[in-house]
Amino acid sequence: MASTSDIRNGLCIKYNHDIYKIIEFLHVKPGKGPAFVRTKLKSVTTGKVIDNTFSAGHKIEDVRVETHKFQYLYAEGDTFHFMNTEDYNQITLEKSVLDAPGLLKEGEVVTVIINSEDQMPLSVEMPASVILEVTATEPGVKGNTATNATKPATVETGAEVMVPLFINEGDKIKVETEKGTYKERIKE
């Protein structure tokens, strides 16, 4: 059993007969009344996100997890295939378990969180950012840069990312996986 003081991003807990992963949390100490922790929980079985508030000191049941490095191999419909980089065992995961499946490139190494009790994969943690090549985008209009103007660009995985006007087809860009946003252009 853990307490609300142990809550952190990525912690897996048992709540309402399901296993949830904490996406966000905020410890609130109002001027009047007891402190509480406002959380955003994502179900690892259904992918549904719920908001919940725990009062300070509330006991929560945490789930013992192991983390393993897996390499993404390929996708087959809504099923994604991964290989353990240590023992080369392969697993398949549903699209709902992945946070940003559109930014996953073949050969990418991710961290898979596995429940220690029944060896079931719970969630996949992507790297903080990935480098992808722009495959299709409209040419930017010169002189249209008074503000931070952006345009849609399709990257090699098929995902669409909003990029600045100076990005062209064939450019490599760094994309933040958590929000799916453009970070910077990669010079080669």
C-alpha positions as CSV (number, residue, x, y, z in Angstrom):
1,M,0.0,0.0,0.0
2,A,1.2,3.5,-0.9
3,S,0.0,6.9,0.2
4,T,-0.9,10.0,-1.8
5,S,2.6,11.4,-1.1
6,D,4.0,8.5,-3.2
7,I,2.0,9.6,-6.3
8,R,4.2,10.4,-9.3
9,N,3.8,10.4,-13.1
10,G,3.9,6.9,-14.5
11,L,2.9,5.1,-11.3
12,C,0.5,2.2,-11.8
13,I,-2.2,1.8,-9.2
14,K,-5.3,-0.5,-8.7
15,Y,-8.4,1.7,-8.6
16,N,-12.1,0.7,-9.1
17,H,-11.2,-3.0,-10.0
18,D,-8.9,-1.9,-12.8
19,I,-5.2,-0.9,-13.3
20,Y,-4.6,2.8,-14.0
21,K,-1.4,4.7,-14.9
22,I,-1.1,8.2,-13.4
23,I,-0.6,10.7,-16.3
24,E,-0.7,14.0,-14.4
25,F,-1.0,14.9,-10.7
26,L,-1.2,18.1,-8.8
27,H,-0.9,18.4,-5.0
28,V,-3.3,21.1,-3.8
29,K,-3.1,22.8,-0.3
30,P,-6.0,25.2,-0.1
31,G,-5.9,27.9,2.6
32,K,-9.0,26.4,4.2
33,G,-9.6,22.7,4.5
34,P,-7.4,19.6,4.1
35,A,-4.9,19.1,1.3
36,F,-5.7,16.8,-1.7
37,V,-4.1,15.4,-4.8
38,R,-5.9,16.0,-8.1
39,T,-4.9,13.2,-10.6
40,K,-5.6,12.2,-14.2
41,L,-5.6,8.4,-14.6
42,K,-5.4,6.4,-17.8
43,S,-6.8,2.8,-17.7
44,V,-4.2,0.4,-19.1
45,T,-6.8,-2.0,-20.2
46,T,-9.3,0.3,-22.0
47,G,-7.2,3.4,-22.6
48,K,-9.9,5.6,-21.0
49,V,-8.8,8.7,-19.1
50,I,-10.5,9.8,-15.9
51,D,-10.0,12.6,-13.4
52,N,-9.9,11.7,-9.8
53,T,-9.2,13.5,-6.5
54,F,-7.6,11.7,-3.6
55,S,-7.6,13.3,-0.1
56,A,-4.2,13.8,1.5
57,G,-3.0,10.6,3.3
58,H,-5.4,8.4,1.3
59,K,-4.0,4.9,0.9
60,I,-3.7,3.7,-2.7
61,E,-2.8,0.2,-3.9
62,D,0.2,0.3,-6.2
63,V,1.0,-2.3,-8.8
64,R,4.5,-3.8,-8.9
65,V,5.9,-3.3,-12.3
66,E,9.1,-4.1,-14.3
67,T,10.4,-2.1,-17.2
68,H,12.0,-3.7,-20.2
69,K,13.5,-2.3,-23.4
70,F,11.7,-3.4,-26.5
71,Q,12.3,-2.6,-30.2
72,Y,9.3,-1.8,-32.4
73,L,9.2,-4.2,-35.4
74,Y,6.1,-3.6,-37.4
75,A,2.3,-2.9,-37.2
76,E,-0.4,-5.2,-38.5
77,G,-3.7,-3.4,-38.4
78,D,-4.3,-2.3,-34.8
79,T,-1.7,-4.7,-33.5
80,F,1.9,-3.6,-32.9
81,H,4.8,-6.1,-32.7
82,F,7.8,-5.6,-30.4
83,M,11.0,-7.6,-29.6
84,N,12.7,-7.7,-26.2
85,T,16.3,-6.4,-26.8
86,E,17.7,-8.7,-24.1
87,D,16.2,-12.1,-24.8
88,Y,14.7,-11.5,-28.3
89,N,11.2,-12.6,-27.3
90,Q,8.4,-11.0,-29.3
91,I,5.2,-9.6,-28.0
92,T,2.1,-8.0,-29.6
93,L,0.3,-5.0,-28.1
94,E,-2.9,-3.3,-29.1
95,K,-2.9,0.3,-30.4
96,S,-4.9,1.5,-27.3
97,V,-1.9,0.7,-25.0
98,L,0.4,3.0,-27.0
99,D,0.4,6.8,-26.2
100,A,1.6,8.0,-29.6
101,P,1.4,5.1,-32.1
102,G,1.5,7.6,-35.1
103,L,5.1,8.6,-34.1
104,L,6.5,5.1,-33.8
105,K,9.1,4.3,-36.4
106,E,10.3,0.8,-37.2
107,G,13.4,0.0,-35.2
108,E,12.6,2.5,-32.4
109,V,13.5,1.3,-28.9
110,V,10.7,1.9,-26.3
111,T,10.3,1.0,-22.6
112,V,7.4,-1.5,-21.9
113,I,6.0,-1.5,-18.4
114,I,5.1,-5.1,-17.4
115,N,3.0,-6.2,-14.4
116,S,5.3,-8.3,-12.2
117,E,2.4,-10.5,-10.9
118,D,1.0,-11.9,-14.2
119,Q,3.7,-10.7,-16.7
120,M,1.0,-8.7,-18.7
121,P,2.3,-5.6,-20.6
122,L,0.6,-2.5,-19.1
123,S,1.9,0.4,-21.1
124,V,4.6,1.6,-23.5
125,E,6.8,4.6,-22.7
126,M,8.1,6.3,-25.9
127,P,11.4,8.3,-25.9
128,A,10.9,12.0,-25.0
129,S,11.4,12.9,-28.7
130,V,11.8,11.1,-32.0
131,I,13.5,12.2,-35.3
132,L,11.4,11.8,-38.3
133,E,11.6,12.8,-42.0
134,V,9.0,15.0,-43.6
135,T,7.5,13.2,-46.6
136,A,4.8,15.7,-47.7
137,T,4.2,19.4,-47.0
138,E,3.1,22.5,-48.8
139,P,5.8,25.0,-49.7
140,G,6.0,27.9,-47.3
141,V,5.0,31.4,-48.6
142,K,7.8,33.9,-48.3
143,G,7.0,37.0,-46.3
144,N,4.2,35.3,-44.4
145,T,6.2,35.2,-41.2
146,A,4.9,38.1,-39.1
147,T,3.7,35.6,-36.5
148,N,4.6,32.0,-35.6
149,A,2.9,30.6,-38.7
150,T,2.7,26.9,-39.1
151,K,1.6,24.4,-41.8
152,P,0.7,20.7,-41.7
153,A,3.4,18.2,-42.6
154,T,3.1,14.4,-43.0
155,V,6.1,12.5,-41.5
156,E,7.5,9.1,-42.6
157,T,5.2,7.2,-40.1
158,G,2.1,8.8,-41.6
159,A,1.4,11.1,-38.7
160,E,0.6,14.8,-39.3
161,V,2.6,17.4,-37.4
162,M,2.2,21.2,-37.5
163,V,5.6,22.7,-38.5
164,P,7.0,26.2,-39.2
165,L,6.9,27.5,-42.8
166,F,10.6,27.0,-43.5
167,I,10.3,23.2,-43.2
168,N,10.4,21.4,-46.6
169,E,9.9,17.8,-47.8
170,G,13.0,15.7,-47.0
171,D,13.9,17.7,-43.9
172,K,14.4,15.7,-40.7
173,I,12.6,17.1,-37.7
174,K,12.5,16.4,-33.9
175,V,9.0,15.7,-32.6
176,E,8.0,15.7,-29.0
177,T,6.2,12.4,-28.4
178,E,4.1,13.5,-25.4
179,K,2.2,16.2,-27.3
180,G,3.0,15.3,-30.9
181,T,4.5,18.8,-31.5
182,Y,7.4,20.0,-33.6
183,K,10.6,20.8,-31.6
184,E,13.4,21.6,-34.0
185,R,14.9,20.9,-37.4
186,I,17.8,18.5,-37.5
187,K,20.8,19.5,-39.6
188,E,22.8,16.7,-41.1
